[in-house]
Amino acid sequence: MIGLIGGGAALGLAASQLHAGELSAMAGESIRLGGFHGVFYYTAENDGYRVIATMAEGEAGNPVRFSATLAEGQSATISVPGKSGEPGRSLEISRSGGKLTVTEAGSKSNQQVGAIAE
């Protein structure tokens, strides 16, 4: 399980922006938030896009799963704590115009780190 989480995709979301059509439903993508890393994917359901993220802290951390179903115009946030004295980190996943957008929340520029088309 940790191999899947840690080595799922070589390309991290923060490394480059995805363009429409590069990722389809059920195709996984790597995510990293500080010391936490994992994968996420989505499925198109009758009531919206079901987003699933599985993450762990380092190689020995227990994996945790986040799941949300997003209708058009909705968003969800995944956040992880920072180390002692450091702020936590967050990703916001938004659905708008038939695509998902992943933004690192709380950064100085609220930098968009990926867009995923249906």
JOVEN-V434450 format. One line per field, one symbol per residue. ss: DSSP state (2 for helix, 1 for strand, 0 for the rest). burial: # if it has 9 or more other ideal C-beta (glycine too) atoms within 8 Angstrom, else .. Layout:
ss->???
burial->???
This chain:
ss->0222222000012220000000000000111110011111111110011111111110000001111111000011111100000000111111110011111110000001111110
burial->.#..##.#....#....#.........#######.########....#########......#..#..##...#.#####.#.....########...#######....#.######.
